[in-house]
């Protein structure tokens, strides 16, 4: 089954139609409400970005937000839309996301990225020129921390480890699934292919020709490394939509938000942007037709996430978008995707499917030992 969901960047943006800017508190609470609504309308995934600067109220540590949402939901997969593998310590990532995995009963995965805010590197004592080497080294260590009980390691960008055990251990002995997110870096597509992980191309600012090129590179290298055929690689795409029953109403209502949006405002016209990127402003049927055609360019893929809560859109409008997305658009896109996908192309990964593929869950709990004798506490007593 293909997964459909939403992702948020957590921007705190003035509503251009009212002049009102939400407080950080309002934006944070609204994000939780949006996630709950996403599950209610039948979406599969809620994902949040990681930011450390205004005008964003996205969490600096996404596990805080996702744990709160996990406590208020039952089914939806909770993901990061970016976990900064470059500036976060792999030890902390291993511990935090394994802990979240337990709290959420496995409904957790990660999207690794380098981030698009240059100053974040010196804020955390890093050099932006080391972006790719940090992504490669830190992720290699993170994998070992999740899959090996006692890790001895040394590298260039952090202090060595000697027999270190990250706790808690991954739920059922299966770490969270990892997507590698990149817009323009072929090295990251290569990294995803090397490990057999997912590749997420957040193509919201790019033409399909570029997206196709990046996905094809990942697919070729996935096959090269022996993980399966190129068409069996695990691919995700980003997207943006704004819908009303009548397409003219959608364009009229969304235009003021687009024109002054912090990310793409004061640039290309709405018409140019919707022609050149996946942004689709129109009726639900127009969204269905455009996104159903994505697979014609990149092949059958496993995850589609939409950005719908940005640019100052009020919460009530976002909730209306979710009703249309979950009630009309996603059911039809899911039907189309399921009908066209060959049997050998895998479904989107879930914790349950990965546990089954591993032959069942295992308790990975590491029990304390006496530092002198090496015996367990019960024996030592």
C-alpha positions as CSV (number, residue, x, y, z in Angstrom):
1,X,0.0,0.0,0.0
2,X,1.1,3.5,-0.8
3,X,1.3,6.0,2.2
4,X,-0.2,9.4,2.0
5,X,0.2,12.1,4.6
6,X,1.2,15.7,5.4
7,X,4.3,17.4,6.6
8,X,4.8,20.8,8.3
9,X,7.6,23.2,8.4
10,X,6.0,25.0,11.4
11,X,6.3,28.5,10.0
12,X,4.8,31.4,12.1
13,X,3.5,33.6,9.3
14,X,1.2,36.5,9.2
15,X,-2.2,35.9,7.6
16,X,-2.1,38.5,4.8
17,X,-5.9,38.7,4.6
18,X,-6.3,39.7,8.3
19,X,-2.9,41.0,9.3
20,X,-2.9,38.7,12.3
21,X,0.2,36.6,13.2
22,X,-0.4,33.6,15.5
23,X,1.7,33.3,18.6
24,X,4.2,30.5,18.9
25,X,1.9,28.8,21.4
26,X,-1.0,29.0,19.0
27,X,1.1,27.6,16.2
28,X,2.4,24.7,18.3
29,X,-1.1,23.7,19.6
30,X,-2.4,24.0,16.0
31,X,0.2,21.6,14.8
32,X,-1.0,19.0,17.2
33,X,-4.6,19.5,16.2
34,X,-3.6,19.2,12.5
35,X,-1.9,15.9,13.3
36,X,-4.9,14.5,15.1
37,X,-7.2,15.6,12.2
38,X,-4.9,13.9,9.7
39,X,-5.5,10.6,11.5
40,X,-9.2,11.3,11.7
41,X,-9.5,11.8,8.0
42,X,-7.6,8.6,7.2
43,X,-4.1,9.8,6.3
44,X,-1.2,7.5,7.0
45,X,1.7,9.8,7.9
46,X,2.3,13.1,9.9
47,X,5.8,14.5,9.6
48,X,7.4,17.5,11.1
49,X,10.5,19.5,10.2
50,X,13.3,20.5,12.6
51,X,14.2,24.2,12.9
52,X,16.2,26.2,15.3
53,X,15.4,29.7,14.3
54,X,12.5,32.2,13.7
55,X,10.1,32.4,12.0
56,X,9.6,28.7,12.7
57,X,7.9,27.0,15.7
58,X,8.9,23.6,14.4
59,X,10.5,21.6,17.2
60,X,14.3,21.8,17.7
61,X,13.9,18.2,19.0
62,X,11.0,16.6,17.0
63,X,10.7,13.7,19.4
64,X,9.0,16.1,21.9
65,X,6.2,17.0,19.4
66,X,5.9,13.5,18.0
67,X,5.7,11.9,21.5
68,X,2.8,14.3,22.4
69,X,1.0,13.4,19.2
70,X,1.7,9.7,19.7
71,X,-0.2,9.9,23.1
72,X,-3.2,11.4,21.3
73,X,-3.4,9.1,18.2
74,X,-3.5,5.3,17.6
75,X,-2.7,4.6,14.0
76,X,-0.9,7.4,12.1
77,X,2.8,7.0,11.4
78,X,4.9,9.8,13.0
79,X,7.9,10.9,11.1
80,X,10.4,13.7,10.8
81,X,10.3,15.8,7.7
82,X,13.9,16.5,8.5
83,X,16.2,15.2,11.2
84,X,19.5,17.1,10.9
85,X,22.0,14.3,10.7
86,X,24.7,16.9,10.2
87,X,24.4,18.9,13.5
88,X,22.8,16.4,15.8
89,X,24.9,13.9,17.8
90,X,24.2,10.4,16.5
91,X,24.3,9.0,20.1
92,X,21.5,11.4,21.0
93,X,19.5,10.5,17.9
94,X,19.8,6.8,18.6
95,X,18.5,7.1,22.1
96,X,15.8,9.7,21.5
97,X,14.2,8.0,18.5
98,X,14.4,4.5,20.0
99,X,12.6,5.9,23.1
100,X,10.0,7.5,20.9
101,X,9.6,4.2,19.0
102,X,8.6,2.5,22.2
103,X,6.2,5.2,23.2
104,X,4.5,5.1,19.8
105,X,4.4,1.3,19.6
106,X,6.6,1.4,16.5
107,X,4.7,4.2,14.6
108,X,8.0,6.1,14.0
109,X,10.4,6.7,11.1
110,X,12.9,9.4,10.3
111,X,13.9,11.5,7.3
112,X,17.5,12.4,7.5
113,X,18.7,15.7,5.9
114,X,21.4,18.3,6.0
115,X,19.0,21.2,6.4
116,X,18.6,24.3,4.3
117,X,19.6,26.9,6.9
118,X,23.3,27.7,6.6
119,X,23.8,29.3,10.0
120,X,22.6,26.2,11.8
121,X,26.1,24.7,11.4
122,X,28.0,27.2,13.5
123,X,25.2,27.3,16.0
124,X,26.1,23.7,16.8
125,X,29.8,24.0,16.4
126,X,29.9,22.6,12.8
127,X,31.3,23.8,9.5
128,X,28.9,23.9,6.6
129,X,31.7,22.8,4.3
130,X,31.6,19.5,6.1
131,X,27.9,19.0,5.4
132,X,28.3,15.9,3.2
133,X,31.1,14.2,5.3
134,X,29.0,14.9,8.5
135,X,25.9,13.3,6.9
136,X,27.9,10.2,5.9
137,X,29.9,9.7,9.1
138,X,27.0,10.5,11.5
139,X,24.6,8.2,9.8
140,X,27.1,5.3,9.6
141,X,27.5,5.6,13.4
142,X,23.7,5.9,14.0
143,X,23.1,2.6,12.2
144,X,25.7,0.8,14.3
145,X,24.3,2.2,17.5
146,X,20.9,0.7,16.6
147,X,22.1,-2.6,15.3
148,X,25.1,-3.4,17.6
149,X,24.9,-3.7,21.4
150,X,28.4,-2.6,22.2
151,X,29.9,0.0,19.7
152,X,33.6,0.8,19.5
153,X,34.1,3.6,17.0
154,X,36.3,6.5,16.1
155,X,35.8,9.1,13.4
156,X,36.7,12.7,12.4
157,X,33.7,14.7,13.7
158,X,33.1,13.5,17.2
159,X,34.9,11.9,20.2
160,X,35.5,8.1,20.0
161,X,33.2,5.5,21.6
162,X,34.5,2.4,23.5
163,X,32.0,-0.4,24.1
164,X,29.1,2.0,24.2
165,X,25.5,0.7,24.4
166,X,22.7,3.0,23.3
167,X,19.5,2.6,25.3
168,X,16.7,1.9,25.0
169,X,17.3,-0.7,22.3
170,X,15.1,-0.5,19.2
171,X,11.6,-1.9,19.7
172,X,11.3,-5.5,18.7
173,X,15.0,-5.4,17.6
174,X,14.0,-3.3,14.5
175,X,15.2,0.3,14.3
176,X,12.9,3.0,12.8
177,X,12.9,3.1,9.0
178,X,15.0,5.8,7.6
179,X,14.4,8.0,4.6
180,X,17.2,10.2,3.3
181,X,15.8,13.5,2.2
182,X,17.6,15.6,-0.4
183,X,16.6,18.1,-3.0
184,X,19.8,18.5,-5.0
185,X,22.6,16.4,-3.5
186,X,23.4,13.2,-5.5
187,X,25.7,12.1,-2.6
188,X,22.6,11.7,-0.4
189,X,20.8,9.7,-3.0
190,X,23.9,7.5,-3.2
191,X,23.9,7.1,0.6
192,X,20.2,6.0,0.6
193,X,20.9,3.5,-2.1
194,X,24.0,2.1,-0.4
195,X,22.1,1.2,2.7
196,X,18.9,0.1,1.0
197,X,17.0,2.9,2.8
198,X,14.3,5.1,1.4
199,X,14.9,8.2,-0.7
200,X,12.6,11.2,-0.3
201,X,12.8,14.0,-2.8
202,X,11.0,17.0,-1.4
203,X,10.4,18.5,-4.8
204,X,8.1,21.3,-3.8
205,X,10.4,24.0,-5.4
206,X,11.7,21.9,-8.4
207,X,10.5,21.0,-11.8
208,X,9.7,17.3,-12.5
209,X,12.7,17.0,-14.8
210,X,15.0,17.5,-11.8
211,X,13.0,15.2,-9.5
212,X,13.0,12.5,-12.2
213,X,16.8,12.7,-12.5
214,X,17.4,12.4,-8.8
215,X,15.0,9.5,-8.3
216,X,16.4,7.7,-11.3
217,X,20.0,8.0,-9.9
218,X,18.8,6.6,-6.5
219,X,17.0,3.7,-8.3
220,X,20.0,2.8,-10.4
221,X,22.4,2.8,-7.4
222,X,19.8,0.8,-5.3
223,X,20.0,-1.9,-7.8
224,X,23.8,-1.6,-8.1
225,X,24.1,-2.4,-4.4
226,X,22.0,-5.5,-4.7
227,X,18.9,-4.5,-2.8
228,X,16.6,-5.4,-5.6
229,X,15.5,-4.1,-8.9
230,X,15.5,-0.4,-9.6
231,X,11.7,-0.4,-9.6
232,X,11.7,-1.9,-6.1
233,X,13.6,1.1,-4.5
234,X,11.7,2.9,-1.8
235,X,10.8,6.4,-3.0
236,X,8.9,9.3,-1.4
237,X,7.9,12.7,-2.9
238,X,6.7,16.0,-1.5
239,X,3.9,18.1,-2.7
240,X,1.8,21.2,-2.1
241,X,-1.9,21.7,-2.7
242,X,-4.7,24.2,-2.0
243,X,-8.2,23.1,-2.9
244,X,-11.7,24.5,-3.3
245,X,-14.7,23.0,-5.1
246,X,-14.3,25.5,-7.8
247,X,-10.7,26.0,-9.1
248,X,-11.2,29.7,-9.6
249,X,-12.2,30.1,-6.0
250,X,-9.0,28.2,-5.0
251,X,-6.8,30.5,-7.0
252,X,-8.5,33.6,-5.8
253,X,-8.3,32.6,-2.1
254,X,-4.7,31.2,-2.2
255,X,-3.1,34.0,-4.2
256,X,-2.6,36.5,-1.4
257,X,-1.0,33.8,0.8
258,X,1.3,32.8,-2.1
259,X,2.3,36.3,-3.1
260,X,3.8,37.2,0.3
261,X,4.8,33.7,1.6
262,X,8.3,33.9,3.3
263,X,9.7,31.1,1.2
264,X,8.5,31.9,-2.3
265,X,6.6,35.2,-2.1
266,X,7.7,38.2,-4.2
267,X,9.1,35.8,-6.8
268,X,7.5,33.9,-9.6
269,X,3.8,34.3,-10.2
270,X,1.4,31.8,-8.8
271,X,0.7,30.6,-12.4
272,X,4.4,30.1,-13.2
273,X,5.0,28.3,-9.9
274,X,2.2,25.9,-10.3
275,X,3.3,25.2,-13.9
276,X,6.9,24.5,-12.9
277,X,6.5,22.7,-9.6
278,X,4.1,20.3,-8.0
279,X,2.1,23.1,-6.3
280,X,-1.5,22.5,-7.4
281,X,-4.2,25.1,-6.7
282,X,-7.6,24.1,-7.9
283,X,-10.3,21.5,-7.4
284,X,-9.8,18.1,-5.8
285,X,-10.1,16.5,-9.2
286,X,-7.3,18.6,-10.5
287,X,-5.1,17.5,-7.6
288,X,-6.0,13.9,-8.2
289,X,-5.1,14.1,-11.9
290,X,-1.8,15.8,-11.3
291,X,-0.5,13.6,-8.5
292,X,-1.8,10.4,-10.1
293,X,0.6,11.3,-13.0
294,X,3.7,11.6,-10.8
295,X,4.4,7.8,-11.1
296,X,4.5,8.2,-14.9
297,X,7.7,10.3,-14.3
298,X,9.4,8.6,-11.3
299,X,7.9,5.1,-11.3
300,X,5.7,3.5,-8.7
301,X,6.6,5.0,-5.4
302,X,5.7,4.4,-1.8
303,X,5.0,7.7,0.0
304,X,3.4,11.1,-0.9
305,X,3.5,13.9,1.6
306,X,1.7,17.2,1.2
307,X,2.4,20.6,2.7
308,X,-0.9,22.3,3.4
309,X,-0.4,24.4,6.6
310,X,2.1,27.1,5.6
311,X,2.2,30.7,4.5
312,X,-0.2,32.0,7.2
313,X,-3.2,29.9,6.3
314,X,-5.6,29.9,9.3
315,X,-6.2,26.7,11.1
316,X,-9.8,26.5,10.0
317,X,-8.7,26.6,6.4
318,X,-6.1,23.9,7.0
319,X,-8.8,21.7,8.5
320,X,-10.9,22.1,5.5
321,X,-8.0,21.1,3.3
322,X,-7.6,18.0,5.4
323,X,-11.2,17.1,4.9
324,X,-10.9,17.3,1.1
325,X,-7.5,15.5,1.1
326,X,-8.7,12.6,3.3
327,X,-12.2,12.4,2.1
328,X,-11.8,12.7,-1.7
329,X,-8.2,13.0,-3.0
330,X,-6.3,10.3,-1.1
331,X,-8.9,7.5,-1.5
332,X,-8.8,8.0,-5.3
333,X,-5.0,8.4,-5.4
334,X,-4.7,5.2,-3.4
335,X,-7.0,3.3,-5.7
336,X,-5.0,4.4,-8.7
337,X,-1.7,3.6,-7.2
338,X,-2.8,0.2,-6.0
339,X,-4.2,-0.7,-9.4
340,X,-1.1,0.2,-11.3
341,X,1.6,-1.1,-9.0
342,X,3.1,-4.4,-10.1
343,X,3.1,-7.2,-7.5
344,X,6.9,-7.2,-7.2
345,X,7.0,-3.5,-6.2
346,X,7.0,-3.3,-2.4
347,X,4.5,-1.5,-0.2
348,X,5.6,1.4,1.9
349,X,7.5,0.0,4.9
350,X,5.9,-0.1,8.3
351,X,7.2,-1.4,11.7
352,X,4.9,-4.4,11.5
353,X,6.1,-5.3,8.0
354,X,9.8,-4.9,8.9
355,X,9.4,-7.0,12.0
356,X,7.8,-9.7,9.9
357,X,10.6,-9.5,7.4
358,X,13.1,-10.0,10.2
359,X,11.4,-13.2,11.3
360,X,9.6,-11.7,14.2
361,X,10.3,-9.3,17.0
362,X,13.1,-9.7,19.6
363,X,13.5,-8.2,23.0
364,X,16.8,-6.3,22.8
365,X,16.8,-5.2,26.5
366,X,20.3,-4.9,27.9
367,X,20.5,-5.8,31.5
368,X,22.9,-4.3,34.0
369,X,26.1,-6.2,34.9
370,X,28.4,-6.0,37.9
371,X,31.3,-3.8,36.9
372,X,33.8,-6.1,38.7
373,X,32.5,-9.6,38.1
374,X,30.5,-9.0,34.9
375,X,27.6,-11.0,36.5
376,X,24.0,-9.8,36.4
377,X,22.7,-8.1,39.6
378,X,20.7,-11.2,40.5
379,X,23.8,-13.4,40.4
380,X,26.0,-10.8,42.2
381,X,23.6,-10.7,45.1
